């Protein structure tokens, strides 16, 4: 009566779209004057098929909700004579019938086991046949043996055929058409084995080198697109800024921030919080002379603290961390902390533990098996506890602000935020005390570790590459001298120092990949299809080590940022702060801190390695990559 090939039947909706109009026609259901019995048939059929008729709802007349009495309900699906029942129905994309992956894998494994077992049994059967022949048993038993053998061989063939079909199905499912290339994912574990536990960044680099700017890895049954290359970054994060502005949600960041704050929030809430943070930081002097003065004051405290070491071996971590943290503290809390405040040092350490967790092995395991990991001890538990202490510390500051604030004269970010909680009418923007706490956690974490680690690398490189240090000092002496403080205006007169700061950031590459984003709709990047909901990992490392851009990408070479006349060379693809809507909101602040702290240190000290020691370039593992603990001598000049 109608033609219906195997492919069409496989596509259930397509099959229905073919068959239903014919069934309706043949039963006369398209006419108003239908018999009640036919209408009942129609109603029952339509109800039974409803789950598969999602696309048809739109073309269906609205249901009569008052259909509880008599036989009225049989007219639920009636329509005018001219209405063709399924005119608006469009065949959905022809995905094959989805089978739960776990079931599929289990079936595959079970079948492989059966086939292997069967091969062994097959040998036994063969031996049996030989035995039968050898023993010249009667014809009946020989006939039975042959029959058995044939049956079993048939079964074996069927099983092998099924295995091949399932394997082909797995292979076609595993990498949907036009998704970027990548290493082949194994059933259940995906590409877990492709990412080294000790050196995840090295592993991402290898994937990048093999597959290029856009590649796919699979974790936990989900595809994750690795994006790199300056052009690709711009295409995705700038030109399609709105599509890629949400953060991917995974177990660790859910636990760390519950989707609040600045770093891991998304959508309307994130947009409003970020806008507010940027404008408030600007009001309190970011990018202006007022903030420059407070950084210069802090750099004097920093130099005094180093001076007290009198050139003895010192690990610069605490001093630098305290100095940098004080800048963000004065913007957010309205005050700074002394360098010998051990409680504050502890809080900084706790904040760092929590901030780095997503990139550690404990964080990775937590993402894969959150329920189990919640019960197991480990670094993740320490980080969660430590975050709790940081939250308490911040909560105390918020309480103090609530008591002491003067509404007419907000002193800092917290005062302004408390004001916003009272005045903001947009409840979806979530200006709440809880969100305030998470925003401060993020400003504190993101604003401290990043700049501290960059300055630690700066100190280490100066000790390791003394000729570079000498040139910087010569320029500092020439432009600033020893009697006045540095200023941001000196930057244009100090191309070498400015180039060195850029090279420190490029070579140290403290954030090799930005926190993952998620595609908010189906899109295309570099010609590849990126389906809605896919996680995207922005790799900054290959961009800062691009061989086509930097002559010696794997060496510390300030020449990368100098032209042939020794003038500063601005490079468009130098993007340690990332690009697009989610790029670092602290870039201006960080650049100011780096220039003023670094030049102040170079003005007052010569940084030396300890005698007989070669400083290494090993890194810690985390969201930001700092140098492993090291000691230097800061000799006053
Ligand atoms: C050398 C110093 C710094 C570097 C290299 C750096 C780099 C970055 C990078 C690469 C991102 C991720 C961007 C993305 O997802 O595409 C980021 C985000 C962020 N940074 Fe920085 N950053 C630095 C300093 C700071 C400072 C001083 C602050 C303090 C205001 C800060 C606050 C933030 C925040 C709040 C985010 C999250 C933004 C969002 O998700 O919307 N950063 N930073």
Boltz pocket constraint, residues with backbone or C-beta under 6 A from the ligand:
constraints:
  - pocket:
      binder: B
      contacts: [[A, 262], [A, 263], [A, 264], [A, 265], [A, 274], [A, 328], [A, 442], [A, 443], [A, 446], [A, 447], [A, 448], [A, 450], [A, 451], [A, 454], [A, 510], [A, 511], [A, 514], [A, 515], [A, 538], [A, 575], [A, 576], [A, 577], [A, 578], [A, 579], [A, 581], [A, 582], [A, 583], [A, 584], [A, 585], [A, 586], [A, 587], [A, 589], [A, 590]]
      max_distance: 6.0
